[in-house]
Amino acid sequence: MTTKTGILPSVEEVPLGFDEVYAAETRQLLTERFRAILVIGSLAYGAFWILDLFVAPEHSTKFLLIRGVALAWALLTLWVSYTEWGRRFMVPLSVMLFVVASLGISSMTVFLGGFSSNYYIGNLMVLFGLGLFLPWRPSVTVTFCGLLMLGYLGLNLIFHGPSFDMLTPTFFLLGTSAFTSLATEMSDRHRRRDLALRLQLEKVNEDLKQLDEAKMRFFANVSHELRTPLTLLFGPMETLQAEGLSPRRAQLLEAMQTNARRLLRQVNALLDVAKLEAGRLAFEPTVGDLSELLNELVAASAPHAARKGVLLEAKGLEELEEFPFDYDKVEMIAANLISNAVKFTPKGGRITIRAGSADGKVTFEVQDTGPGIPEDQLEQIFERFHQVDSSLSREHEGTGLGLSLARELARLSEGDITVRSQVGRGTVFHV
């Protein structure tokens, strides 16, 4: 069963092992919160002796003893909570401490007139504290509320008997117990839902990782199966080309080589995109000569540009010094930009490759006199599979991966690619 998005399973579908994980998480949360409230509550429990001095000075010694016993139990509980046994039985340990604290408060009401004493408010504070902080199961909270009511009513009924004065504290304690139990139930339900969602997200994330790995293996296999025969084609074609064919056959052979190289580039681009998505394409800089790399690419692209009637030139490359860069990635970036310029620049156009350095940064740019790019599409051209318009897509073959891959590789290499263009005048890509 899936949600409307079709991605995440329904929260009602409890994952396998949910109860064990929830119990362990609740135990950890209870341990952390119980220790915190134990320290804070102990300080408050002892500090209220100051109130005893003003409200019941004649009983202050007895109340100090009662509070001292409760605080001693709290210190013992705190020590036990750090033992293996204490962590294992944290729920009964915490219940026992709160029972002792509530019995201490109920005992004080006995000395102050029983049901007529306002000291029962201390038990309300105990209920508020556990309802706000302790991740007990609802059944545990209900049990404790019952024990608190039993202790308060039992002690005062034994020593003072029933009276109309018992109605007010009884109703307040019962009402607070009901609200505390309800709050615990809602908190428990919320934490269960939250844990179920987190476990499902982890499962979905793991499934996506496995899917990504499967996709990566698929691309690697496809790449290998396609690149191997494509590479083997170049040898026989170069041999045939060297044998002196007729102009017609030489032209056909050249077309075969061009399309084979185009297909090989697309296969490599798809594989690199898959590696980028999987985070497996690393930045590996070595000291090299960027001018030499750019000159080689210009020389390799010049014949194709010349056949189209496009002038391809390089400027300022001789001024560059050697510096560390990732040769393969920069080569792919520059090759994509130059290939793109040659593809879209019409007959009689010009393509210029410039390079330079300033402020410790090395830059190069590819400028063409092609049709230009509309301003509203200057950023969209870097999206995968994006084509400026359908007419260009039909006229110039391509997958729309080149510019996207070039920018992602540039950013992986701690750089970037920007573009400026005027429709009808040309485009400049700056790296």
C-alpha positions as CSV (number, residue, x, y, z in Angstrom):
1,M,0.0,0.0,0.0
2,T,1.3,3.4,-0.9
3,T,0.4,7.0,-0.3
4,K,-1.1,9.2,-2.9
5,T,2.4,10.2,-4.0
6,G,3.2,6.6,-4.6
7,I,6.5,7.0,-2.9
8,L,6.1,6.4,0.9
9,P,4.1,3.6,2.4
10,S,1.2,4.4,4.7
11,V,2.2,5.2,8.3
12,E,-0.3,2.6,9.4
13,E,1.9,0.0,7.9
14,V,4.2,-0.8,10.9
15,P,7.6,-1.9,9.7
16,L,9.1,-5.2,10.9
17,G,10.8,-4.9,14.3
18,F,9.0,-1.7,15.1
19,D,8.0,-2.6,18.6
20,E,11.6,-3.5,19.5
21,V,12.9,-0.3,18.1
22,Y,10.2,1.8,19.7
23,A,10.8,0.1,23.1
24,A,14.6,0.8,22.9
25,E,14.0,4.4,21.8
26,T,11.5,5.0,24.6
27,R,13.8,3.5,27.2
28,Q,16.6,5.8,26.1
29,L,14.3,8.9,26.0
30,L,12.9,7.9,29.4
31,T,16.4,7.5,30.9
32,E,17.5,11.0,29.7
33,R,14.4,12.8,30.8
34,F,14.0,11.0,34.0
35,R,17.5,11.9,35.2
36,A,16.8,15.5,34.3
37,I,13.5,15.8,36.0
38,L,14.9,13.8,39.0
39,V,17.5,16.5,39.6
40,I,15.1,19.5,39.0
41,G,12.3,17.9,40.9
42,S,14.5,17.0,43.9
43,L,15.7,20.7,44.1
44,A,12.0,21.9,44.0
45,Y,10.9,19.2,46.4
46,G,13.5,20.2,49.0
47,A,13.0,24.0,48.4
48,F,9.3,23.7,49.3
49,W,10.4,23.2,52.9
50,I,10.6,27.0,53.0
51,L,6.8,27.0,52.5
52,D,6.5,24.5,55.3
53,L,8.2,26.9,57.7
54,F,5.6,29.6,57.0
55,V,2.5,27.5,56.6
56,A,3.1,24.8,59.2
57,P,6.0,25.8,61.4
58,E,4.8,23.3,64.1
59,H,5.2,20.4,61.6
60,S,8.3,21.7,59.8
61,T,10.6,19.2,61.5
62,K,8.3,16.3,60.5
63,F,8.0,17.6,56.9
64,L,11.8,18.0,56.7
65,L,12.1,14.4,57.6
66,I,9.5,13.4,55.0
67,R,11.2,15.4,52.3
68,G,14.6,14.1,53.4
69,V,13.4,10.5,53.0
70,A,12.0,11.3,49.5
71,L,15.2,13.1,48.5
72,A,17.3,10.2,49.8
73,W,15.2,7.8,47.6
74,A,15.7,10.2,44.7
75,L,19.5,10.1,45.1
76,L,19.5,6.3,45.3
77,T,17.3,6.2,42.2
78,L,19.7,8.5,40.4
79,W,22.6,6.2,41.2
80,V,20.7,3.1,40.2
81,S,19.7,4.7,36.9
82,Y,23.3,4.5,35.8
83,T,23.6,0.8,36.4
84,E,22.7,-1.9,33.9
85,W,19.8,-3.0,36.1
86,G,18.5,0.5,36.4
87,R,18.6,1.1,32.6
88,R,16.8,-2.1,32.1
89,F,14.0,-1.4,34.6
90,M,13.8,2.3,34.1
91,V,9.9,2.3,34.0
92,P,9.3,0.6,37.4
93,L,12.1,2.6,38.9
94,S,10.6,5.9,37.7
95,V,7.1,4.9,38.8
96,M,8.4,4.0,42.3
97,L,10.1,7.4,42.7
98,F,7.0,9.3,41.8
99,V,4.9,7.1,44.1
100,V,7.3,7.9,47.0
101,A,7.2,11.7,46.1
102,S,3.3,11.6,46.0
103,L,3.1,9.6,49.3
104,G,5.3,12.2,50.9
105,I,3.0,15.0,49.9
106,S,-0.1,13.0,50.9
107,S,1.5,12.3,54.3
108,M,1.9,16.1,54.8
109,T,-1.8,16.7,54.2
110,V,-2.6,14.2,57.0
111,F,-0.8,16.6,59.5
112,L,-2.5,19.7,58.0
113,G,-6.2,18.6,58.5
114,G,-6.6,16.0,55.8
115,F,-8.9,16.8,52.9
116,S,-9.1,20.5,53.9
117,S,-5.4,21.1,53.3
118,N,-4.3,22.7,50.1
119,Y,-1.1,20.7,50.1
120,Y,-2.8,18.3,47.7
121,I,-1.7,20.8,45.0
122,G,1.8,19.2,45.3
123,N,0.3,16.0,43.8
124,L,-1.1,18.1,41.0
125,M,2.4,19.3,40.3
126,V,3.7,15.7,40.3
127,L,1.0,14.8,37.7
128,F,1.9,17.8,35.5
129,G,5.6,17.0,35.7
130,L,5.2,13.4,34.5
131,G,2.7,14.3,31.9
132,L,5.0,16.9,30.4
133,F,8.3,15.1,30.5
134,L,8.1,11.3,31.0
135,P,7.4,9.1,27.9
136,W,5.5,6.5,29.8
137,R,3.0,4.1,28.1
138,P,-0.6,5.2,28.8
139,S,-1.2,2.1,30.9
140,V,1.7,3.0,33.1
141,T,0.4,6.5,33.6
142,V,-3.1,5.3,34.4
143,T,-1.6,2.9,37.0
144,F,0.5,5.6,38.6
145,C,-2.6,7.9,38.7
146,G,-4.5,5.2,40.5
147,L,-1.7,4.7,43.0
148,L,-1.5,8.4,43.7
149,M,-5.3,8.6,44.2
150,L,-5.1,5.5,46.4
151,G,-2.3,6.9,48.5
152,Y,-4.0,10.3,49.0
153,L,-7.5,9.1,49.7
154,G,-6.4,6.1,51.7
155,L,-4.1,8.0,54.1
156,N,-6.7,10.8,54.7
157,L,-9.6,8.4,55.0
158,I,-7.7,6.4,57.6
159,F,-6.8,9.3,59.7
160,H,-9.7,11.8,59.1
161,G,-12.5,9.8,57.6
162,P,-14.8,10.9,54.8
163,S,-16.1,14.5,54.6
164,F,-17.4,17.1,52.2
165,D,-13.9,18.6,52.1
166,M,-12.7,15.6,50.1
167,L,-14.8,16.6,47.1
168,T,-12.7,19.4,45.9
169,P,-9.2,17.7,46.0
170,T,-10.7,14.5,44.7
171,F,-12.2,16.2,41.6
172,F,-9.1,18.2,40.9
173,L,-6.9,15.1,41.3
174,L,-9.2,12.9,39.2
175,G,-9.5,15.6,36.5
176,T,-5.7,16.2,36.4
177,S,-5.1,12.4,36.2
178,A,-7.5,12.2,33.3
179,F,-5.7,15.0,31.4
180,T,-2.3,13.6,32.2
181,S,-3.4,10.1,31.0
182,L,-4.8,11.7,27.8
183,A,-1.6,13.7,27.2
184,T,0.5,10.5,27.7
185,E,-1.7,8.7,25.2
186,M,-1.4,11.5,22.6
187,S,2.4,11.7,23.1
188,D,2.7,8.0,22.8
189,R,0.7,7.9,19.6
190,H,2.7,10.9,18.2
191,R,6.0,9.2,18.9
192,R,4.9,5.9,17.4
193,R,3.7,7.7,14.2
194,D,7.0,9.7,14.1
195,L,9.1,6.5,14.5
196,A,7.1,4.6,11.9
197,L,7.6,7.5,9.4
198,R,11.3,7.7,10.1
199,L,11.7,3.9,9.7
200,Q,9.8,4.0,6.5
201,L,11.9,6.9,5.2
202,E,15.0,5.0,6.1
203,K,13.6,2.0,4.2
204,V,12.8,4.2,1.2
205,N,16.2,5.8,1.3
206,E,17.8,2.3,1.4
207,D,15.7,1.2,-1.6
208,L,16.7,4.3,-3.5
209,K,20.4,3.6,-2.8
210,Q,20.0,0.1,-4.1
211,L,18.1,1.4,-7.1
212,D,20.9,3.9,-7.7
213,E,23.5,1.2,-7.4
214,A,21.5,-1.0,-9.9
215,K,21.3,2.0,-12.3
216,M,25.0,2.6,-11.9
217,R,25.7,-1.1,-12.7
218,F,23.3,-0.9,-15.7
219,F,25.0,2.2,-17.1
220,A,28.5,0.7,-16.6
221,N,27.4,-2.5,-18.4
222,V,25.7,-0.6,-21.2
223,S,28.7,1.7,-21.5
224,H,31.1,-1.2,-21.7
225,E,28.9,-3.1,-24.2
226,L,28.6,-0.1,-26.4
227,R,32.0,1.5,-26.1
228,T,34.0,-1.7,-26.8
229,P,32.5,-2.4,-30.3
230,L,32.5,1.4,-31.1
231,T,36.2,1.6,-30.2
232,L,37.0,-1.4,-32.3
233,L,35.3,0.2,-35.2
234,F,37.8,3.1,-35.4
235,G,40.7,0.8,-36.2
236,P,39.3,-0.8,-39.4
237,M,37.9,2.6,-40.5
238,E,41.2,4.3,-40.1
239,T,42.9,1.4,-42.0
240,L,40.3,1.8,-44.8
241,Q,40.9,5.6,-44.8
242,A,44.6,5.1,-45.3
243,E,44.2,2.9,-48.3
244,G,43.2,5.7,-50.6
245,L,39.5,5.4,-51.3
246,S,37.5,7.2,-53.9
247,P,36.1,10.6,-52.9
248,R,32.6,9.2,-52.5
249,R,33.7,6.3,-50.3
250,A,36.0,8.5,-48.3
251,Q,33.1,10.8,-47.7
252,L,30.9,7.9,-46.5
253,L,33.7,6.6,-44.3
254,E,34.2,10.0,-42.8
255,A,30.5,10.2,-42.0
256,M,30.7,6.8,-40.3
257,Q,33.6,8.0,-38.2
258,T,31.8,11.2,-37.2
259,N,28.6,9.4,-36.2
260,A,30.6,6.7,-34.3
261,R,32.4,9.4,-32.3
262,R,29.2,11.2,-31.6
263,L,27.6,8.0,-30.3
264,L,30.7,7.3,-28.2
265,R,30.5,10.8,-26.7
266,Q,26.8,10.4,-25.8
267,V,27.6,7.0,-24.2
268,N,30.4,8.6,-22.1
269,A,28.1,11.5,-21.2
270,L,25.4,9.2,-19.9
271,L,27.9,7.3,-17.9
272,D,29.4,10.5,-16.4
273,V,25.9,11.7,-15.5
274,A,25.2,8.5,-13.7
275,K,28.5,8.8,-11.8
276,L,27.7,12.3,-10.8
277,E,24.3,11.3,-9.4
278,A,25.9,8.5,-7.5
279,G,28.6,10.8,-6.2
280,R,31.4,8.6,-7.7
281,L,32.9,11.2,-9.9
282,A,35.8,12.7,-7.8
283,F,37.9,15.8,-8.3
284,E,41.5,14.7,-9.0
285,P,43.7,17.7,-9.8
286,T,47.3,17.3,-11.2
287,V,49.6,20.0,-12.4
288,G,49.2,20.5,-16.1
289,D,49.1,22.9,-19.1
290,L,45.6,24.2,-19.9
291,S,46.9,26.0,-23.0
292,E,48.1,22.7,-24.5
293,L,44.8,21.0,-23.7
294,L,42.8,23.8,-25.4
295,N,45.1,24.0,-28.4
296,E,44.7,20.2,-28.9
297,L,40.9,20.5,-28.8
298,V,40.9,23.5,-31.2
299,A,43.1,21.5,-33.6
300,A,40.8,18.4,-33.3
301,S,37.7,20.5,-34.0
302,A,39.2,22.7,-36.7
303,P,38.6,20.3,-39.7
304,H,34.9,19.9,-38.8
305,A,34.5,23.6,-38.4
306,A,36.3,24.3,-41.7
307,R,34.0,21.9,-43.5
308,K,31.0,23.9,-42.1
309,G,32.7,27.2,-43.3
310,V,33.3,28.3,-39.7
311,L,36.5,30.0,-38.5
312,L,37.8,28.4,-35.3
313,E,40.6,30.4,-33.5
314,A,42.4,30.5,-30.2
315,K,43.7,33.7,-28.4
316,G,45.8,34.2,-25.3
317,L,46.5,30.6,-24.7
318,E,50.3,31.0,-24.7
319,E,50.1,33.3,-21.6
320,L,48.8,30.6,-19.3
321,E,51.2,28.9,-16.8
322,E,50.9,25.4,-15.5
323,F,48.6,24.9,-12.5
324,P,46.7,22.0,-10.8
325,F,43.5,21.0,-12.5
326,D,41.6,17.8,-13.3
327,Y,42.7,17.1,-16.8
328,D,39.9,14.7,-17.8
329,K,37.1,16.8,-16.5
330,V,38.4,20.1,-17.9
331,E,38.9,18.4,-21.2
332,M,35.3,17.2,-21.2
333,I,34.0,20.7,-20.2
334,A,36.0,22.4,-23.0
335,A,35.2,19.7,-25.6
336,N,31.5,20.1,-24.9
337,L,31.5,23.9,-25.2
338,I,33.6,23.8,-28.4
339,S,31.5,21.0,-29.9
340,N,28.3,23.0,-29.0
341,A,29.7,26.1,-30.6
342,V,30.7,24.3,-33.8
343,K,27.3,22.6,-33.9
344,F,25.2,25.8,-33.7
345,T,27.5,28.4,-35.5
346,P,26.3,28.8,-39.1
347,K,28.5,29.0,-42.2
348,G,30.6,32.1,-42.3
349,G,30.6,32.4,-38.5
350,R,33.5,32.6,-36.1
351,I,34.4,30.7,-32.9
352,T,37.0,32.2,-30.5
353,I,38.6,30.4,-27.6
354,R,40.3,32.7,-25.1
355,A,42.1,32.0,-21.8
356,G,43.7,34.1,-19.1
357,S,44.4,34.3,-15.4
358,A,43.7,37.0,-12.7
359,D,43.5,37.1,-8.9
360,G,44.8,33.5,-8.7
361,K,42.0,32.2,-10.9
362,V,42.4,30.7,-14.4
363,T,39.5,31.2,-16.8
364,F,38.7,30.4,-20.4
365,E,35.7,31.2,-22.6
366,V,34.2,30.0,-25.8
367,Q,32.6,32.7,-28.0
368,D,30.6,32.1,-31.1
369,T,28.5,34.0,-33.6
370,G,25.7,31.6,-33.6
371,P,21.9,32.3,-33.4
372,G,22.2,33.2,-29.7
373,I,20.0,32.1,-26.8
374,P,16.8,33.9,-25.6
375,E,17.4,35.6,-22.2
376,D,14.6,33.6,-20.5
377,Q,16.4,30.4,-21.3
378,L,20.0,31.2,-20.3
379,E,19.7,29.1,-17.1
380,Q,17.5,26.5,-18.6
381,I,20.1,25.4,-21.1
382,F,22.1,23.9,-18.2
383,E,19.2,21.6,-17.3
384,R,19.5,18.0,-18.4
385,F,17.9,17.1,-21.7
386,H,16.8,20.7,-22.3
387,Q,16.8,22.0,-25.9
388,V,16.4,25.7,-26.7
389,D,13.5,24.9,-29.1
390,S,12.2,22.0,-31.1
391,S,13.4,23.3,-34.4
392,L,17.0,23.4,-33.2
393,S,16.6,20.0,-31.7
394,R,15.6,18.6,-35.1
395,E,18.3,20.4,-37.0
396,H,21.1,19.6,-34.6
397,E,21.2,16.2,-33.0
398,G,22.0,15.8,-29.3
399,T,20.7,14.6,-26.0
400,G,20.8,17.9,-24.2
401,L,23.3,16.6,-21.7
402,G,26.5,18.4,-22.8
403,L,26.0,21.8,-21.1
404,S,24.4,20.2,-18.0
405,L,27.4,17.9,-17.7
406,A,29.9,20.7,-18.3
407,R,28.5,22.9,-15.5
408,E,28.3,20.0,-13.0
409,L,31.8,19.0,-13.8
410,A,33.0,22.7,-13.5
411,R,31.3,22.9,-10.0
412,L,32.8,19.6,-9.0
413,S,36.2,21.1,-9.9
414,E,35.5,24.1,-7.7
415,G,34.6,26.3,-10.6
416,D,31.5,27.3,-12.5
417,I,30.2,28.2,-16.0
418,T,28.3,31.4,-16.8
419,V,26.8,32.4,-20.1
420,R,25.8,35.7,-21.8
421,S,24.1,35.8,-25.2
422,Q,22.3,38.0,-27.6
423,V,19.8,36.5,-30.1
424,G,21.1,36.9,-33.6
425,R,24.6,37.9,-32.5
426,G,26.1,34.9,-30.6
427,T,26.9,33.5,-27.2
428,V,29.8,33.5,-24.8
429,F,30.4,30.7,-22.3
430,H,32.8,31.7,-19.5
431,V,34.5,29.0,-17.3
